[in-house]
């Protein structure tokens, strides 16, 4: 079922549920968000503007015409889109005194040389084998508050990303010792209940288009999370 967050003659914003891929995957028969949009708009399907990881829920944008698609893609390319997330994480207790906010993580990422599913951090001075070139990645942590996720005490981080590298938030947070709960690639899922989903939610996206400022928020209802 397609849950619309916003729609006009240029933009469609939907609330992607966890477990649903943004685009069709060759190894999966699951319906993607693109498939759902095509079903709802069979004559002129809106075009997907960006992706969220399969386990991530939240705001997903589509353009309803080619002009809007080209304009918005340029905005994504030139970092003119504000992208805010909630991340539910494990963390050292107590937090080190050096953990001051806001905090920015600027560590390039690379594609794992032996796995198409994984990314690896490339801190300065460390040489690692990767596929392709290092990709600049910048993640901001603006707020950090106690929370609960599937009855587990955790921290809820208010995250903003200015780049859009695959698995960026998940890799960056694991790199600083705060892995996202429920992450099968970069976290320790054996410590979590079997029902745990990925603790990452694209809560808001903001941009300017046609002289108007848009701020589209996705509710977090239905989670077993305390915010």
C-alpha positions in Angstrom: 0.0 0.0 0.0 1.3 3.4 -1.0 1.3 5.9 1.9 1.4 9.4 0.5 3.1 12.1 2.6 2.7 14.9 0.0 1.7 15.3 -3.6 1.2 18.1 -6.1 1.6 18.4 -9.9 5.4 18.1 -9.6 6.4 16.0 -6.6 5.2 12.8 -4.9 6.5 11.9 -1.5 5.7 8.5 0.1 6.5 6.9 3.4 8.6 3.8 2.6 8.2 1.0 5.1 11.1 -1.0 6.4 11.8 -4.2 4.4 10.7 -2.8 1.1 13.4 -2.0 -1.4 13.4 1.4 -3.2 13.9 -0.3 -6.6 13.5 -3.8 -7.8 16.4 -6.1 -6.8 17.6 -8.9 -9.0 17.8 -11.4 -6.1 14.4 -10.5 -4.6 10.8 -11.0 -5.7 9.6 -8.5 -3.2 7.7 -5.5 -4.6 9.6 -2.3 -4.6 8.5 1.3 -4.0 8.9 1.9 -7.7 6.6 -1.0 -8.4 4.0 0.4 -6.1 4.2 3.8 -7.8 3.8 2.3 -11.2 0.7 0.4 -10.0 -0.8 3.7 -8.7 0.2 5.7 -11.8 0.2 3.2 -14.7 -0.1 5.8 -17.5 2.7 8.2 -16.4 4.7 6.8 -13.4 6.7 9.4 -11.4 10.4 8.8 -11.4 12.4 7.9 -8.3 14.8 10.7 -7.2 16.9 8.9 -4.6 17.1 5.6 -2.7 16.8 4.4 0.9 18.3 1.2 2.1 15.8 -1.7 2.2 15.7 -1.7 6.0 15.4 2.1 6.3 11.9 3.6 6.5 10.8 7.2 5.8 10.5 9.9 3.1 11.1 8.8 -0.5 10.7 11.3 -3.3 9.5 10.9 -6.9 9.3 13.5 -9.7 6.1 13.7 -11.7 7.6 15.2 -14.9 11.0 15.2 -16.7 11.7 18.9 -16.0 11.2 18.4 -12.3 13.3 15.2 -12.3 16.3 16.9 -14.0 16.0 20.0 -11.6 15.8 17.8 -8.5 18.6 15.5 -9.5 20.8 18.6 -9.9 19.8 19.7 -6.4 20.8 16.2 -5.0 24.1 16.3 -6.9 25.0 19.8 -5.6 23.9 19.1 -2.0 20.9 21.4 -2.0 18.6 18.8 -0.4 18.3 18.7 3.4 18.1 15.1 4.6 17.4 14.3 8.3 17.2 10.9 9.9 16.7 9.3 13.3 19.2 6.6 14.2 18.7 4.3 17.2 22.1 3.1 18.3 24.1 1.3 20.9 26.8 3.4 22.5 29.5 3.3 25.2 28.2 4.0 28.7 28.9 6.6 29.8 29.6 8.6 26.6 33.2 9.9 26.5 33.6 13.5 27.4 35.0 14.1 23.9 31.6 13.4 22.4 30.4 16.9 21.8 27.6 18.0 19.6 27.1 19.0 16.9 29.7 16.4 15.6 30.6 15.8 12.0 32.0 12.6 10.6 34.0 13.2 7.4 35.4 9.8 6.4 35.4 8.7 2.8 33.8 5.4 2.0 34.7 2.7 -0.5 33.0 -0.4 -2.0 34.2 -3.6 -0.3 36.6 -5.4 -2.7 34.9 -8.8 -2.2 31.3 -7.9 -1.4 28.8 -5.8 -3.4 26.7 -5.5 -0.2 29.2 -3.7 2.0 31.0 -0.4 2.3 34.1 0.3 4.2 35.4 3.5 5.9 38.7 5.0 4.6 40.1 7.2 7.3 43.1 9.4 6.4 46.4 7.6 6.4 44.9 4.1 6.2 45.2 2.2 2.9 42.6 -0.3 2.1 41.7 -2.3 -1.0 38.4 -1.1 -2.5 36.5 -1.4 -5.7 36.5 1.9 -7.6 37.4 5.3 -6.1 36.9 6.6 -2.5 33.6 8.5 -2.2 33.4 11.7 0.0 30.9 11.3 2.8 29.8 13.7 5.5 27.4 12.9 8.4 26.4 15.3 11.1 25.1 14.3 14.5 23.0 17.2 15.8 21.3 15.8 18.9 21.7 12.7 21.1 18.9 11.6 23.6 18.1 8.5 25.6 15.5 6.3 24.0 14.2 2.8 23.7 14.0 0.5 20.7 12.2 -2.9 20.9 12.4 -2.6 24.7 16.2 -2.0 24.5 17.7 1.1 26.1 19.6 3.0 23.4 20.4 6.5 22.1 18.4 8.3 19.5 20.6 10.4 17.3 19.3 13.3 15.1 21.4 12.8 11.9 21.8 15.0 8.8 23.7 13.9 5.8 25.0 16.3 3.1 26.2 13.5 0.8 24.4 10.3 -0.2 26.8 7.4 -0.3 25.5 3.8 0.0 25.0 2.8 3.7 26.7 6.1 4.7 25.0 6.6 8.1 25.3 2.9 9.1 29.1 2.8 8.2 29.9 6.1 9.8 28.1 5.3 13.1 29.7 1.9 13.3 33.1 3.5 12.6 32.8 5.7 15.7 31.5 2.8 17.9 27.8 3.5 17.7 26.3 0.9 15.4 22.7 1.2 14.3 20.5 -1.3 16.1 19.2 -4.2 14.0 22.0 -3.7 11.4 22.9 -7.1 10.0 26.0 -5.8 8.1 27.6 -3.3 10.4 26.1 -4.1 13.9 26.0 -7.1 16.3 22.5 -8.5 15.7 23.0 -11.4 18.0 22.4 -9.1 20.9 19.0 -8.0 19.5 15.6 -9.7 19.5 14.8 -11.6 16.3 12.0 -9.1 15.6 14.3 -6.2 15.5 14.2 -4.0 12.4 16.9 -1.6 11.3 16.9 1.4 13.6 17.1 4.0 10.9 14.3 6.4 9.7 14.4 9.1 7.1 12.3 11.5 9.1 12.4 14.7 7.0 13.5 16.0 3.7 13.7 19.7 2.7 14.2 21.6 -0.5 13.3 24.6 -2.7 11.4 24.1 -5.9 9.6 26.7 -8.1 10.0 29.4 -5.5 8.5 27.4 -2.7 10.2 25.8 0.3 9.2 22.2 1.0 9.7 20.3 4.3 8.2 16.8 4.2 8.1 14.7 7.3 7.4 11.0 7.7 5.8 9.8 10.9 7.5 7.1 12.9 4.2 5.5 14.0 4.1 1.7 14.2 7.6 1.4 15.5 8.4 -0.2 18.8 10.5 2.8 19.5 10.3 5.4 22.2 11.0 8.9 20.9 
